[in-house]
Amino acid sequence: MIDKLEAIKGRFEQVALALTNPEVVSDNKQFGKLSKEYRQLEKIVKAYDEYRKLLDAIAFNKEALDSGDEEMRELAKEETEGLYEQKEAQEATIRNLLIPKDPQDEKNAILEIRGGTGGDEASLFAGDLLRMYLRYCEGKGWSTNILNETPGAVGGYKEVAVEVSGDDVYGILKFESGVHRVQRVPATEASGRVHTSAATVAVLPEADEVDVEIREADIKMDTFRSSGAGGQHVNKTESAVRLTHIPTGTVVECQEGRSQHSNRDIAMKMLRTRIYEAAVRKHEEAIASQRKSLVSTGDRSAKIRTYNFPQGRVTDHRIGMTVYNLDAFMNGDIQEMIDALQFAENAEKLKQGA
């Protein structure tokens, strides 16, 4: 492992030097690519530097244990046990950092939420989930942009799509894809009975133009008037856009922009992402028989999580984890759950690698 880490450190130093080269700095594409690689390698190099410090401290204590100074020997003996524990923990951290990452993980993502079974209550829950994710993204320093939305009859959303931009967005949010079930007394229920409703969440890796080539001849565009609650959202002109990709039958709509041109640009981004995601899913299914991840199978029909309001708990069914901080969770405090899901996936990859 040391040899591998030394090679990574050498590459890190090369990249750091390249980023000071004026030719690289003036080339946005090259500079962006190297900057991303620098940030990825930096995490490993920092962990390795900490590991080297621990090894040096252990080596120093071993010398102290052989010295004739009784007090120094006792002190070294007490410290050494703790240092070995830190060394094991750091080795585990480094092994996780060295796990090959899915190349999609670094991408930005499009988060789609749809009200499922449960009528108006499902739409309200979809709105609650949107708020939860927006709060989480805000805490991560990610930027969000609503691409398309269809409001529910009494609030919330029948469906909503959000673009999320930042570092490793897809790699973190991909665990949220699936059916989210809620158990609570709906605001629309007069008798006070607990109902079960659901919303589906899909997290798609955002596709660049280099990922997917879409021919203009393969696109059918329809325009229509924007709908909404009134005010700025209602357009007297047909600015809303519906794009159909004829070869795949993929359809996307956008009415959030203030012009037909901006709506078409947004819709093209969504269309490219949908087609790209379909190709990624097909590839994943092809290798699923050989390697199937516990927490990110991509099965959107799978019930992944239950939000039980009467008991104040959230349960993730993939890893059997339950937390009793529902209020905080719905306010975006979901990192503990995501960390546990990432840990489960990494543990499985390590096992498969072994």
C-alpha contacts under 8 A as a table, 3 or more apart, distances in Angstrom:
res1	aa1	res2	aa2	distance
1	M	4	K	5.16
1	M	5	L	6.20
2	I	5	L	5.05
2	I	6	E	6.09
3	D	6	E	5.10
3	D	7	A	6.27
4	K	7	A	5.15
4	K	8	I	6.32
5	L	8	I	4.99
5	L	9	K	6.14
5	L	44	I	7.91
5	L	45	V	7.54
5	L	48	Y	6.91
6	E	9	K	5.01
6	E	10	G	6.18
7	A	10	G	5.03
7	A	11	R	6.30
8	I	11	R	5.08
8	I	12	F	6.10
8	I	41	L	7.04
8	I	44	I	7.91
8	I	45	V	7.31
9	K	12	F	4.92
9	K	13	E	6.30
9	K	41	L	7.70
9	K	45	V	5.83
10	G	13	E	5.26
10	G	14	Q	6.38
11	R	14	Q	4.97
11	R	15	V	6.21
12	F	15	V	5.18
12	F	16	A	6.14
12	F	38	Y	6.37
12	F	41	L	5.95
12	F	42	E	7.01
12	F	45	V	7.64
13	E	16	A	5.02
13	E	17	L	6.20
14	Q	17	L	5.19
14	Q	18	A	6.18
15	V	18	A	4.94
15	V	19	L	6.23
15	V	34	L	6.50
15	V	37	E	7.72
15	V	38	Y	6.29
16	A	19	L	5.30
16	A	20	T	7.02
16	A	38	Y	6.84
17	L	20	T	5.49
17	L	21	N	7.03
18	A	21	N	5.23
18	A	24	V	6.86
18	A	34	L	8.00
19	L	22	P	7.98
19	L	24	V	6.37
19	L	25	V	6.49
19	L	31	F	6.81
19	L	34	L	7.09
19	L	35	S	7.38
20	T	24	V	7.55
20	T	25	V	7.05
21	N	24	V	5.37
21	N	25	V	6.27
22	P	25	V	4.95
22	P	26	S	6.14
23	E	26	S	5.33
23	E	27	D	6.49
24	V	27	D	5.17
24	V	28	N	7.67
24	V	30	Q	6.15
24	V	31	F	5.54
25	V	28	N	6.76
25	V	30	Q	7.87
25	V	31	F	5.55
26	S	31	F	7.57
27	D	30	Q	5.46
27	D	31	F	5.89
28	N	31	F	5.08
28	N	32	G	5.90
29	K	32	G	5.25
29	K	33	K	6.23
30	Q	33	K	5.13
30	Q	34	L	6.18
31	F	34	L	5.26
31	F	35	S	5.95
32	G	35	S	5.06
32	G	36	K	6.23
33	K	36	K	5.35
33	K	37	E	6.40
34	L	37	E	4.98
34	L	38	Y	6.00
35	S	38	Y	4.97
35	S	39	R	6.33
36	K	39	R	5.25
36	K	40	Q	6.37
37	E	40	Q	5.13
37	E	41	L	6.12
38	Y	41	L	5.24
38	Y	42	E	5.86
39	R	42	E	5.08
39	R	43	K	6.79
40	Q	43	K	5.83
40	Q	44	I	7.26
41	L	44	I	5.30
41	L	45	V	6.14
42	E	45	V	5.05
42	E	46	K	6.01
43	K	46	K	5.35
43	K	47	A	6.32
43	K	97	L	7.81
44	I	47	A	5.15
44	I	48	Y	6.08
44	I	94	I	6.77
44	I	97	L	6.31
44	I	98	L	7.66
45	V	48	Y	4.92
45	V	49	D	6.08
46	K	49	D	5.10
46	K	50	E	6.35
47	A	50	E	5.20
47	A	51	Y	6.21
47	A	90	Q	7.24
47	A	93	T	7.65
47	A	94	I	6.49
48	Y	51	Y	4.86
48	Y	52	R	6.18
48	Y	94	I	7.27
49	D	52	R	5.11
49	D	53	K	6.35
50	E	53	K	5.13
50	E	54	L	6.41
50	E	90	Q	7.91
51	Y	54	L	5.11
51	Y	55	L	6.30
51	Y	87	K	6.67
51	Y	90	Q	6.32
51	Y	91	E	7.54
52	R	55	L	5.00
52	R	56	D	6.13
53	K	56	D	5.07
53	K	57	A	6.13
54	L	57	A	5.03
54	L	58	I	6.15
54	L	83	L	6.58
54	L	86	Q	7.58
54	L	87	K	6.33
55	L	58	I	5.12
55	L	59	A	6.16
55	L	87	K	7.55
56	D	59	A	5.06
56	D	60	F	6.14
57	A	60	F	5.08
57	A	61	N	6.20
57	A	83	L	7.63
58	I	61	N	5.10
58	I	62	K	6.22
58	I	80	T	6.28
58	I	83	L	6.61
58	I	84	Y	7.60
59	A	62	K	5.13
59	A	63	E	6.59
60	F	63	E	5.28
60	F	64	A	6.42
61	N	64	A	4.84
61	N	65	L	6.15
61	N	76	A	5.17
61	N	77	K	7.56
61	N	79	E	7.80
61	N	80	T	6.56
62	K	65	L	5.09
62	K	66	D	6.69
62	K	76	A	7.59
63	E	66	D	5.31
63	E	67	S	6.58
64	A	67	S	5.08
64	A	72	M	6.34
64	A	73	R	5.74
64	A	76	A	6.23
65	L	72	M	7.43
65	L	73	R	4.67
65	L	74	E	7.81
65	L	76	A	6.25
65	L	77	K	6.92
66	D	73	R	7.38
67	S	70	E	7.78
67	S	72	M	7.67
67	S	73	R	6.83
68	G	73	R	7.82
69	D	72	M	5.34
69	D	73	R	6.22
70	E	73	R	5.05
70	E	74	E	6.30
71	E	74	E	5.26
71	E	75	L	6.27
72	M	75	L	5.09
72	M	76	A	6.05
73	R	76	A	5.13
73	R	77	K	6.05
74	E	77	K	5.05
74	E	78	E	6.32
75	L	78	E	5.28
75	L	79	E	6.34
76	A	79	E	5.14
76	A	80	T	5.92
77	K	80	T	5.32
77	K	81	E	6.95
78	E	81	E	6.19
78	E	82	G	7.40
79	E	82	G	5.51
79	E	83	L	6.25
80	T	83	L	4.96
80	T	84	Y	6.21
81	E	84	Y	5.30
81	E	85	E	6.53
82	G	85	E	5.13
82	G	86	Q	6.29
83	L	86	Q	5.03
83	L	87	K	6.05
84	Y	87	K	4.88
84	Y	88	E	6.27
85	E	88	E	5.25
85	E	89	A	6.31
86	Q	89	A	5.09
86	Q	90	Q	6.05
87	K	90	Q	5.10
87	K	91	E	6.11
88	E	91	E	5.08
88	E	92	A	6.34
89	A	92	A	5.16
89	A	93	T	6.34
90	Q	93	T	4.95
90	Q	94	I	6.17
91	E	94	I	5.08
91	E	95	R	6.12
92	A	95	R	5.10
92	A	96	N	6.33
93	T	96	N	5.26
93	T	97	L	6.32
94	I	97	L	4.93
94	I	98	L	6.15
95	R	98	L	5.10
95	R	99	I	6.50
96	N	99	I	5.34
96	N	346	N	6.59
99	I	346	N	7.36
99	I	349	K	7.51
99	I	350	L	7.40
101	K	105	D	6.91
102	D	105	D	5.42
102	D	171	G	7.74
103	P	106	E	6.56
104	Q	107	K	5.57
104	Q	170	Y	6.89
104	Q	171	G	7.06
104	Q	205	P	6.36
105	D	168	D	5.57
105	D	169	V	6.92
105	D	170	Y	4.98
105	D	171	G	3.72
105	D	172	I	7.43
105	D	205	P	7.78
106	E	167	D	6.49
106	E	168	D	4.14
106	E	169	V	6.48
106	E	170	Y	6.40
106	E	171	G	6.30
107	K	167	D	7.68
107	K	168	D	6.11
107	K	169	V	6.24
107	K	170	Y	5.64
107	K	171	G	7.63
107	K	205	P	5.90
107	K	206	E	6.23
108	N	163	E	7.66
108	N	164	V	5.92
108	N	165	S	4.87
108	N	166	G	6.32
108	N	167	D	7.53
108	N	168	D	7.03
108	N	169	V	5.25
108	N	170	Y	5.77
108	N	205	P	6.14
108	N	206	E	5.39
109	A	163	E	6.04
109	A	164	V	5.33
109	A	165	S	6.77
109	A	169	V	6.17
109	A	170	Y	5.24
109	A	203	V	6.45
109	A	204	L	5.43
109	A	205	P	4.59
109	A	206	E	4.78
110	I	161	A	6.68
110	I	162	V	5.58
110	I	163	E	4.55
110	I	164	V	6.07
110	I	203	V	5.82
110	I	204	L	5.17
110	I	205	P	6.49
110	I	206	E	6.06
110	I	270	M	7.84
110	I	273	T	7.85
111	L	161	A	5.61
111	L	162	V	5.10
111	L	163	E	6.35
111	L	164	V	7.22
111	L	201	V	7.19
111	L	202	A	5.93
111	L	203	V	4.67
111	L	204	L	6.48
112	E	159	E	7.25
112	E	160	V	5.79
112	E	161	A	4.38
112	E	162	V	6.44
112	E	201	V	5.68
112	E	202	A	5.06
112	E	203	V	6.34
113	I	126	A	6.21
113	I	129	L	7.80
113	I	130	L	7.26
113	I	159	E	5.54
113	I	160	V	5.43
113	I	161	A	6.49
113	I	199	A	6.87
113	I	200	T	5.74
113	I	201	V	4.61
113	I	202	A	6.53
114	R	123	S	7.49
114	R	126	A	6.21
114	R	157	Y	7.15
114	R	158	K	5.60
114	R	159	E	4.18
114	R	160	V	6.59
114	R	199	A	5.51
114	R	200	T	5.26
114	R	201	V	6.61
115	G	118	G	7.90
115	G	119	G	7.65
115	G	122	A	4.76
115	G	123	S	4.68
115	G	124	L	7.89
115	G	125	F	7.26
115	G	126	A	5.40
115	G	157	Y	6.70
115	G	158	K	5.01
115	G	159	E	6.22
115	G	198	A	6.64
115	G	199	A	4.43
115	G	200	T	6.53
116	G	119	G	7.35
116	G	122	A	5.76
116	G	123	S	7.62
116	G	197	S	7.20
116	G	198	A	5.07
116	G	199	A	4.54
116	G	200	T	6.32
117	T	122	A	6.26
117	T	197	S	5.56
117	T	198	A	5.41
117	T	199	A	7.20
118	G	121	E	5.60
118	G	122	A	4.85
118	G	196	T	7.10
118	G	197	S	4.54
118	G	198	A	6.51
119	G	122	A	5.36
119	G	123	S	6.72
119	G	197	S	7.97
120	D	123	S	5.13
120	D	124	L	6.34
120	D	152	G	6.75
120	D	153	A	6.77
120	D	154	V	6.48
120	D	155	G	7.85
120	D	188	T	7.67
121	E	124	L	5.00
121	E	125	F	6.15
121	E	186	P	6.10
121	E	187	A	7.65
121	E	188	T	7.10
121	E	197	S	6.68
122	A	125	F	5.04
122	A	126	A	6.14
122	A	158	K	7.93
122	A	197	S	5.45
122	A	198	A	5.63
122	A	199	A	6.03
123	S	126	A	5.00
123	S	127	G	6.37
123	S	151	P	7.91
123	S	152	G	5.48
123	S	155	G	6.92
123	S	156	G	4.95
123	S	157	Y	4.75
123	S	158	K	5.15
123	S	159	E	7.81
123	S	199	A	7.68
124	L	127	G	5.07
124	L	128	D	6.37
124	L	152	G	7.32
124	L	154	V	7.68
124	L	155	G	5.82
124	L	156	G	4.16
124	L	157	Y	6.53
125	F	128	D	4.84
125	F	129	L	6.20
125	F	156	G	6.89
125	F	182	V	7.45
125	F	197	S	7.95
125	F	198	A	7.50
125	F	199	A	6.91
126	A	129	L	5.09
126	A	130	L	6.24
126	A	156	G	6.14
126	A	157	Y	5.84
126	A	158	K	7.34
126	A	159	E	7.54
126	A	199	A	5.77
127	G	130	L	5.05
127	G	131	R	6.29
127	G	155	G	7.64
127	G	156	G	4.11
127	G	157	Y	5.52
128	D	131	R	5.16
128	D	132	M	6.21
128	D	156	G	7.29
128	D	330	M	7.20
129	L	132	M	4.93
129	L	133	Y	6.22
129	L	330	M	7.24
130	L	133	Y	5.25
130	L	134	L	6.09
131	R	134	L	5.12
131	R	135	R	6.12
131	R	330	M	7.76
131	R	331	N	7.31
131	R	332	G	7.74
132	M	135	R	5.29
132	M	136	Y	6.27
132	M	329	F	7.43
132	M	330	M	5.08
132	M	331	N	5.15
132	M	332	G	4.51
133	Y	136	Y	4.93
133	Y	137	C	6.04
133	Y	332	G	6.02
134	L	137	C	5.08
134	L	138	E	6.09
134	L	144	T	7.31
134	L	332	G	7.40
135	R	138	E	5.09
135	R	139	G	6.33
135	R	331	N	6.30
135	R	332	G	4.85
136	Y	139	G	5.15
136	Y	140	K	6.40
136	Y	331	N	7.67
136	Y	332	G	4.33
136	Y	333	D	6.59
136	Y	334	I	7.15
137	C	140	K	5.03
137	C	141	G	6.26
137	C	142	W	5.15
137	C	143	S	7.06
137	C	144	T	7.40
137	C	164	V	7.76
138	E	141	G	5.13
138	E	142	W	5.86
138	E	143	S	7.14
139	G	142	W	7.63
141	G	166	G	7.46
142	W	164	V	6.66
142	W	165	S	5.63
142	W	166	G	4.85
142	W	167	D	7.66
143	S	164	V	5.81
143	S	165	S	5.23
143	S	166	G	6.64
144	T	162	V	6.52
144	T	163	E	5.56
144	T	164	V	4.63
144	T	165	S	6.44
145	N	162	V	5.51
145	N	163	E	5.08
145	N	164	V	6.68
146	I	149	E	7.36
146	I	160	V	7.49
146	I	161	A	5.98
146	I	162	V	4.30
146	I	163	E	6.23
146	I	256	E	7.62
147	L	160	V	7.69
147	L	161	A	5.44
147	L	162	V	5.39
147	L	163	E	6.51
147	L	254	C	6.73
147	L	256	E	6.22
147	L	266	I	6.76
148	N	160	V	5.65
148	N	161	A	5.22
148	N	162	V	7.25
148	N	253	E	7.23
148	N	254	C	5.29
148	N	255	Q	6.33
148	N	256	E	5.76
149	E	157	Y	7.04
149	E	158	K	7.87
149	E	159	E	5.83
149	E	160	V	4.20
149	E	161	A	6.36
149	E	256	E	7.58
150	T	157	Y	5.72
150	T	158	K	5.49
150	T	159	E	5.30
150	T	160	V	6.22
151	P	155	G	6.46
151	P	156	G	5.93
151	P	157	Y	4.18
151	P	158	K	5.63
151	P	159	E	7.09
151	P	228	G	7.66
152	G	155	G	4.96
152	G	156	G	5.24
152	G	157	Y	4.48
152	G	158	K	5.01
157	Y	160	V	6.35
164	V	169	V	7.06
165	S	169	V	6.67
166	G	169	V	5.83
168	D	171	G	5.30
168	D	172	I	6.39
169	V	172	I	5.42
169	V	173	L	6.07
170	Y	173	L	5.17
170	Y	174	K	5.42
170	Y	203	V	7.24
170	Y	204	L	7.25
170	Y	205	P	5.77
171	G	174	K	5.78
172	I	175	F	6.81
172	I	338	I	7.13
172	I	342	Q	7.90
173	L	176	E	5.65
173	L	177	S	7.90
173	L	203	V	6.70
174	K	177	S	5.93
174	K	203	V	5.50
174	K	204	L	7.50
174	K	296	S	7.00
175	F	295	V	6.45
175	F	296	S	5.79
175	F	338	I	7.21
175	F	341	L	7.07
176	E	201	V	6.60
176	E	202	A	7.28
176	E	203	V	6.95
177	S	200	T	7.49
177	S	201	V	4.97
177	S	202	A	4.58
177	S	203	V	5.58
177	S	296	S	7.86
177	S	298	G	6.90
177	S	299	D	7.85
177	S	300	R	6.12
178	G	200	T	5.68
178	G	201	V	5.37
178	G	202	A	6.48
178	G	298	G	7.67
178	G	299	D	6.64
178	G	300	R	4.23
178	G	301	S	6.03
178	G	302	A	5.56
178	G	303	K	6.10
178	G	304	I	5.82
179	V	198	A	6.66
179	V	199	A	5.90
179	V	200	T	4.46
179	V	201	V	6.35
179	V	300	R	6.52
179	V	301	S	6.18
179	V	302	A	5.83
179	V	303	K	4.49
179	V	304	I	5.72
179	V	305	R	7.00
180	H	198	A	5.58
180	H	199	A	5.37
180	H	200	T	5.97
180	H	201	V	7.28
180	H	303	K	6.23
180	H	304	I	6.14
180	H	305	R	5.08
180	H	306	T	6.05
180	H	307	Y	7.63
181	R	196	T	6.93
181	R	197	S	5.82
181	R	198	A	4.32
181	R	199	A	6.57
181	R	303	K	7.18
181	R	305	R	6.13
181	R	306	T	4.67
181	R	307	Y	6.15
182	V	196	T	5.63
182	V	197	S	5.35
182	V	198	A	5.92
182	V	306	T	5.67
182	V	307	Y	4.66
182	V	308	N	6.01
182	V	309	F	7.63
183	Q	194	V	6.34
183	Q	195	H	5.62
183	Q	196	T	4.56
183	Q	197	S	6.66
183	Q	306	T	7.43
183	Q	307	Y	6.14
183	Q	308	N	4.80
183	Q	309	F	6.09
183	Q	310	P	7.66
184	R	194	V	4.85
184	R	195	H	5.56
184	R	196	T	6.77
184	R	308	N	6.44
184	R	309	F	5.20
184	R	310	P	6.33
185	V	189	E	6.69
185	V	192	G	5.76
185	V	193	R	5.62
185	V	194	V	4.35
185	V	195	H	5.85
186	P	189	E	5.15
186	P	192	G	7.74
186	P	194	V	7.23
186	P	195	H	6.77
187	A	190	A	7.73
189	E	192	G	6.05
189	E	193	R	7.11
200	T	300	R	7.35
201	V	300	R	7.61
202	A	300	R	6.98
204	L	273	T	6.89
204	L	274	R	7.35
204	L	277	E	6.12
205	P	273	T	6.74
205	P	277	E	6.60
206	E	269	K	7.94
206	E	272	R	7.99
206	E	273	T	5.12
207	A	210	V	7.90
207	A	211	D	5.79
207	A	212	V	6.85
207	A	269	K	7.47
207	A	272	R	5.97
207	A	273	T	4.71
207	A	276	Y	6.14
207	A	277	E	7.97
208	D	211	D	5.20
208	D	212	V	6.88
208	D	272	R	7.70
208	D	273	T	7.95
209	E	212	V	5.57
209	E	213	E	6.45
209	E	272	R	7.64
210	V	213	E	6.90
211	D	276	Y	7.06
212	V	272	R	6.28
212	V	275	I	7.54
212	V	276	Y	6.16
214	I	218	D	7.16
214	I	272	R	7.38
215	R	218	D	5.38
215	R	219	I	7.14
216	E	219	I	5.44
217	A	220	K	7.93
218	D	245	H	5.82
218	D	246	I	5.41
218	D	247	P	6.69
219	I	243	L	6.52
219	I	244	T	5.61
219	I	245	H	4.83
219	I	246	I	6.05
220	K	243	L	5.73
220	K	244	T	5.05
220	K	245	H	6.58
220	K	246	I	6.97
221	M	241	V	6.90
221	M	242	R	5.73
221	M	243	L	4.67
221	M	244	T	6.45
222	D	241	V	5.90
222	D	242	R	5.05
222	D	243	L	6.48
223	T	238	E	5.63
223	T	239	S	6.48
223	T	240	A	5.52
223	T	241	V	4.62
223	T	242	R	6.09
223	T	260	Q	8.00
224	F	237	T	7.94
224	F	238	E	4.54
224	F	239	S	6.41
224	F	240	A	5.14
224	F	241	V	6.43
224	F	242	R	7.89
225	R	234	V	7.52
225	R	235	N	5.94
225	R	236	K	6.73
225	R	237	T	6.03
225	R	238	E	4.28
225	R	239	S	5.99
225	R	240	A	5.58
226	S	233	H	6.77
226	S	234	V	5.40
226	S	235	N	5.42
226	S	238	E	7.03
226	S	239	S	6.67
226	S	240	A	5.29
226	S	255	Q	5.58
227	S	230	G	7.91
227	S	233	H	6.77
227	S	234	V	5.48
227	S	235	N	7.52
227	S	255	Q	7.92
228	G	233	H	5.58
228	G	234	V	5.76
229	A	233	H	7.01
229	A	234	V	7.40
230	G	233	H	5.78
230	G	234	V	5.34
231	G	234	V	6.07
232	Q	235	N	7.27
233	H	256	E	7.68
235	N	238	E	7.01
235	N	239	S	6.98
238	E	241	V	7.99
238	E	260	Q	7.36
239	S	255	Q	6.95
239	S	258	R	7.28
239	S	259	S	5.35
239	S	260	Q	4.15
239	S	261	H	7.94
239	S	263	N	7.26
240	A	253	E	7.47
240	A	254	C	5.84
240	A	255	Q	4.29
240	A	256	E	7.71
240	A	257	G	7.89
240	A	259	S	7.77
240	A	260	Q	6.08
240	A	263	N	6.37
241	V	253	E	5.66
241	V	254	C	5.42
241	V	255	Q	6.42
241	V	260	Q	6.63
241	V	263	N	6.02
241	V	264	R	6.02
241	V	267	A	7.28
242	R	251	V	7.04
242	R	252	V	5.72
242	R	253	E	4.32
242	R	254	C	6.58
242	R	267	A	7.47
243	L	251	V	5.68
243	L	252	V	5.43
243	L	253	E	6.38
243	L	264	R	7.95
243	L	267	A	6.85
243	L	268	M	7.64
243	L	271	L	7.67
244	T	249	G	6.32
244	T	250	T	5.68
244	T	251	V	4.49
244	T	252	V	6.71
245	H	248	T	5.85
245	H	249	G	5.39
245	H	250	T	5.16
245	H	251	V	6.46
245	H	271	L	7.73
246	I	249	G	5.08
246	I	250	T	7.25
250	T	271	L	7.31
250	T	274	R	7.59
250	T	275	I	7.47
251	V	271	L	7.33
252	V	267	A	6.24
252	V	270	M	6.88
252	V	271	L	6.17
253	E	267	A	6.17
254	C	257	G	7.50
254	C	263	N	5.50
254	C	264	R	7.34
254	C	266	I	6.88
254	C	267	A	5.63
255	Q	258	R	7.90
255	Q	263	N	6.01
256	E	263	N	6.71
257	G	260	Q	7.33
257	G	262	S	5.45
257	G	263	N	5.01
258	R	262	S	6.86
258	R	263	N	7.46
259	S	262	S	5.40
259	S	263	N	6.26
260	Q	263	N	5.11
260	Q	264	R	6.09
261	H	264	R	5.19
261	H	265	D	6.38
262	S	265	D	5.11
262	S	266	I	6.29
263	N	266	I	5.15
263	N	267	A	5.99
264	R	267	A	4.96
264	R	268	M	6.02
265	D	268	M	5.18
265	D	269	K	6.42
266	I	269	K	5.16
266	I	270	M	6.38
267	A	270	M	5.02
267	A	271	L	6.01
268	M	271	L	4.96
268	M	272	R	6.00
269	K	272	R	5.23
269	K	273	T	6.21
270	M	273	T	5.08
270	M	274	R	6.17
271	L	274	R	5.13
271	L	275	I	6.26
272	R	275	I	5.34
272	R	276	Y	6.02
273	T	276	Y	5.04
273	T	277	E	5.91
274	R	277	E	5.11
274	R	278	A	6.20
275	I	278	A	5.12
275	I	279	A	6.43
276	Y	279	A	5.18
276	Y	280	V	6.31
277	E	280	V	4.95
277	E	281	R	6.07
278	A	281	R	5.08
278	A	282	K	6.19
279	A	282	K	5.11
279	A	283	H	6.32
280	V	283	H	5.11
280	V	284	E	6.20
281	R	284	E	4.99
281	R	285	E	6.13
281	R	298	G	7.19
282	K	285	E	5.18
282	K	286	A	6.27
283	H	286	A	5.11
283	H	287	I	6.69
284	E	287	I	5.43
284	E	288	A	5.90
285	E	288	A	4.88
285	E	289	S	7.70
286	A	289	S	7.30
287	I	290	Q	5.49
287	I	291	R	6.15
287	I	292	K	7.76
288	A	291	R	5.00
288	A	292	K	4.83
289	S	292	K	6.60
291	R	352	Q	7.96
292	K	297	T	6.57
293	S	296	S	5.60
293	S	297	T	5.65
293	S	345	E	6.58
293	S	348	E	7.26
293	S	349	K	8.00
294	L	297	T	6.72
294	L	318	R	7.01
294	L	344	A	7.51
294	L	345	E	6.41
294	L	348	E	7.49
295	V	318	R	6.16
295	V	319	I	7.75
295	V	341	L	6.60
295	V	344	A	7.49
295	V	345	E	6.34
296	S	299	D	7.86
296	S	345	E	8.00
299	D	302	A	5.66
303	K	317	H	7.55
304	I	316	D	5.87
304	I	317	H	5.39
304	I	318	R	6.19
305	R	314	V	7.13
305	R	315	T	5.57
305	R	316	D	4.42
305	R	317	H	5.73
306	T	314	V	5.73
306	T	315	T	5.29
306	T	316	D	6.65
306	T	317	H	7.80
307	Y	312	G	7.85
307	Y	313	R	6.22
307	Y	314	V	4.65
307	Y	315	T	6.71
307	Y	326	L	7.43
308	N	311	Q	5.73
308	N	312	G	5.86
308	N	313	R	5.33
308	N	314	V	6.18
308	N	326	L	7.99
309	F	312	G	4.76
309	F	313	R	6.62
309	F	326	L	7.22
311	Q	324	Y	7.99
312	G	324	Y	5.67
312	G	325	N	6.49
312	G	326	L	5.08
312	G	327	D	7.41
313	R	322	T	6.66
313	R	323	V	5.63
313	R	324	Y	4.31
313	R	325	N	6.27
313	R	326	L	5.29
314	V	322	T	5.53
314	V	323	V	5.41
314	V	324	Y	6.47
314	V	325	N	7.52
314	V	326	L	6.09
315	T	320	G	6.83
315	T	321	M	5.60
315	T	322	T	4.22
315	T	323	V	6.58
316	D	319	I	6.13
316	D	320	G	5.67
316	D	321	M	5.29
316	D	322	T	6.42
317	H	320	G	4.88
317	H	321	M	6.95
318	R	321	M	7.97
319	I	341	L	7.14
319	I	344	A	7.44
321	M	337	M	7.85
323	V	326	L	7.41
325	N	328	A	5.52
325	N	329	F	5.99
326	L	329	F	4.89
326	L	330	M	6.07
327	D	330	M	5.32
327	D	331	N	6.42
328	A	331	N	4.98
328	A	332	G	6.67
328	A	333	D	5.47
329	F	332	G	5.35
329	F	333	D	4.49
329	F	334	I	5.40
330	M	333	D	6.97
330	M	334	I	7.97
333	D	336	E	7.65
334	I	337	M	5.54
334	I	338	I	6.43
335	Q	338	I	5.03
335	Q	339	D	5.96
336	E	339	D	5.14
336	E	340	A	6.29
337	M	340	A	5.15
337	M	341	L	6.30
338	I	341	L	5.05
338	I	342	Q	6.13
339	D	342	Q	5.10
339	D	343	F	6.04
340	A	343	F	5.00
340	A	344	A	6.16
341	L	344	A	5.08
341	L	345	E	6.26
342	Q	345	E	5.13
342	Q	346	N	6.07
343	F	346	N	5.10
343	F	347	A	6.02
344	A	347	A	5.15
344	A	348	E	6.25
345	E	348	E	5.12
345	E	349	K	6.23
346	N	349	K	4.99
346	N	350	L	6.11
347	A	350	L	5.12
347	A	351	K	6.20
348	E	351	K	5.03
348	E	352	Q	6.12
349	K	352	Q	5.04
349	K	353	G	5.92
350	L	353	G	4.95
350	L	354	A	6.09
351	K	354	A	5.10
